[in-house]
Amino acid sequence: MKLKGRVAIITGASSGVGYATARVFAREGATVIVAARRRDRLEHLVAEIAGEGQQGFSIPTDVTDSTQVQRLIEQTVALLGRIDILVNCAGGMMKISPIEQFTDSEWRSIIDTNLTGVFYTSRAVIPYMKRQRSGTIINLGSRVGKIGIANISPFSAAKFALAGLSQSLAQEVRPYNIFVTNIISGMINADLAPLNPDETFRRRLLTTDDVAQAILWTCTLPASLRVDELPIMPRQVDL
Ligand SMILES: NC(=O)c1ccc[n+]([C@@H]2O[C@H](COP(=O)([O-])OP(=O)(O)OC[C@H]3O[C@@H](n4cnc5c(N)ncnc54)[C@H](OP(=O)(O)O)[C@@H]3O)[C@@H](O)[C@H]2O)c1
């Protein structure tokens, strides 16, 4: 078991990549704290993990609310005494439109979910990781956070900024033996609303398990190796 004895917080764990990562981490022996807004889905996930003889806890959290995020981190430390890994999966594109059709609140919601949420979780977890003098933070970036494409400008802007946040934070915390990786992912066969592609196209995309395996790899690197950014793409699709 590659993560035996480790404590991992996974945001956005109620579906998609976060859900798959929680399952993979638990199978590798980690105790997982799963966070997202949909309580019923988190409880279902924790029951599945328990069914396989592993340990998981659900702490429903909206990552756009700094008070809820602070509580997520403090409850985890109170319960388990440490946090080894933080995986920031909460995010989403929400809408595909020309820029003039995005409202103020849609812009704020996309930036808050994909970027500010990572600021909140990182800010809350770093003091504990510094005290431990160890930690791993994984952010779910995107190919469109490196190459802008039309009609998703708020999402693209948030993921570009996330790459900057990850790079800056990585330099800041490296002296404390804390490492930050931004996974720059191509299209994943997950929720994908509002795109809703057909099944044939979906089958050509990355699976959520592919991404979970990439996350596991970045959390189990040899002591001499660090990965600041990890681009991953489906084999035959350049999106
Ligand atoms: N799908 C792709 O092609 C693709 C490509 C590159 C990068 N990504 C990134 O990968 C990450 C995972 O996405 P996915 O594809 O797995 O999509 P997904 O299935 O829609 O998962 C998104 C997760 O984020 C959670 N979430 C959304 N808003 C939240 C909030 N305010 N507070 C807490 N949790 C919140 C959702 O749970 P609740 O609704 O229960 O809160 C859900 O669990 C995202 O950051 C996404 O931008 C996806």
The ligand as a Tripos MOL2 file, in Angstrom:
@<TRIPOS>MOLECULE
LIG
   48    52     1     0     0
SMALL
NO_CHARGES

@<TRIPOS>ATOM
      1 N1        -13.5300   17.3770  -16.9770 N.am      1 LIG1
      2 C1        -12.4850   17.8770  -17.6360 C.2       1 LIG1
      3 O1        -12.3620   17.7030  -18.8770 O.2       1 LIG1
      4 C2        -11.4180   18.6410  -16.9110 C.ar      1 LIG1
      5 C3        -10.2460   18.9810  -17.5950 C.ar      1 LIG1
      6 C4         -9.2360   19.6570  -16.9200 C.ar      1 LIG1
      7 C5         -9.3920   19.9930  -15.5870 C.ar      1 LIG1
      8 N2        -10.5490   19.6590  -14.9440 N.ar      1 LIG1
      9 C6        -10.6650   20.0240  -13.5330 C.3       1 LIG1
     10 O2        -10.7170   18.8430  -12.7580 O.3       1 LIG1
     11 C7        -11.3950   19.1220  -11.5110 C.3       1 LIG1
     12 C8        -12.4500   18.0330  -11.2710 C.3       1 LIG1
     13 O3        -13.4590   18.1620  -12.2520 O.3       1 LIG1
     14 P1        -14.2660   16.9000  -12.8290 P.3       1 LIG1
     15 O4        -13.9870   16.8590  -14.2830 O.co2     1 LIG1
     16 O5        -14.0230   15.7220  -12.0030 O.co2     1 LIG1
     17 O6        -15.7690   17.4540  -12.7060 O.3       1 LIG1
     18 P2        -16.9660   17.1530  -11.7040 P.3       1 LIG1
     19 O7        -17.3300   15.7220  -11.7330 O.co2     1 LIG1
     20 O8        -18.0060   18.1610  -12.0640 O.co2     1 LIG1
     21 O9        -16.3600   17.4840  -10.2660 O.3       1 LIG1
     22 C9        -16.3330   18.7590   -9.7400 C.3       1 LIG1
     23 C10       -16.3630   18.6260   -8.2380 C.3       1 LIG1
     24 O10       -16.1950   19.9420   -7.6760 O.3       1 LIG1
     25 C11       -17.1370   20.0670   -6.6300 C.3       1 LIG1
     26 N3        -17.4370   21.4800   -6.4140 N.ar      1 LIG1
     27 C12       -17.9180   22.3780   -7.3180 C.ar      1 LIG1
     28 N4        -18.0970   23.5750   -6.7040 N.ar      1 LIG1
     29 C13       -17.7240   23.4110   -5.3990 C.ar      1 LIG1
     30 C14       -17.6870   24.2550   -4.2680 C.ar      1 LIG1
     31 N5        -18.0750   25.5470   -4.3320 N.pl3     1 LIG1
     32 N6        -17.2580   23.7570   -3.0930 N.ar      1 LIG1
     33 C15       -16.8530   22.4630   -2.9960 C.ar      1 LIG1
     34 N7        -16.8550   21.6240   -4.0350 N.ar      1 LIG1
     35 C16       -17.2900   22.0820   -5.2190 C.ar      1 LIG1
     36 C17       -18.3510   19.2640   -7.0660 C.3       1 LIG1
     37 O11       -19.1070   18.8320   -5.9310 O.3       1 LIG1
     38 P3        -20.4230   19.5160   -5.3250 P.3       1 LIG1
     39 O12       -21.2680   19.9510   -6.4800 O.co2     1 LIG1
     40 O13       -21.0150   18.4100   -4.5150 O.co2     1 LIG1
     41 O14       -19.9380   20.6550   -4.4760 O.co2     1 LIG1
     42 C18       -17.6630   18.0760   -7.7030 C.3       1 LIG1
     43 O15       -17.3670   17.1070   -6.7280 O.3       1 LIG1
     44 C19       -11.9750   20.5230  -11.6590 C.3       1 LIG1
     45 O16       -11.1260   21.4470  -11.0210 O.3       1 LIG1
     46 C20       -11.9450   20.7480  -13.1770 C.3       1 LIG1
     47 O17       -11.8800   22.1270  -13.5210 O.3       1 LIG1
     48 C21       -11.5630   18.9760  -15.5690 C.ar      1 LIG1
@<TRIPOS>BOND
     1     1     2 1
     2     2     3 2
     3     2     4 1
     4     4     5 ar
     5     4    48 ar
     6     5     6 ar
     7     6     7 ar
     8     7     8 ar
     9     8     9 1
    10     8    48 ar
    11     9    10 1
    12     9    46 1
    13    10    11 1
    14    11    12 1
    15    11    44 1
    16    12    13 1
    17    13    14 1
    18    14    15 2
    19    14    16 1
    20    14    17 1
    21    17    18 1
    22    18    19 2
    23    18    20 1
    24    18    21 1
    25    21    22 1
    26    22    23 1
    27    23    24 1
    28    23    42 1
    29    24    25 1
    30    25    26 1
    31    25    36 1
    32    26    27 ar
    33    26    35 ar
    34    27    28 ar
    35    28    29 ar
    36    29    30 ar
    37    29    35 ar
    38    30    31 1
    39    30    32 ar
    40    32    33 ar
    41    33    34 ar
    42    34    35 ar
    43    36    37 1
    44    36    42 1
    45    37    38 1
    46    38    39 2
    47    38    40 1
    48    38    41 1
    49    42    43 1
    50    44    45 1
    51    44    46 1
    52    46    47 1
@<TRIPOS>SUBSTRUCTURE
     1 LIG1         1 GROUP 0 **** ****
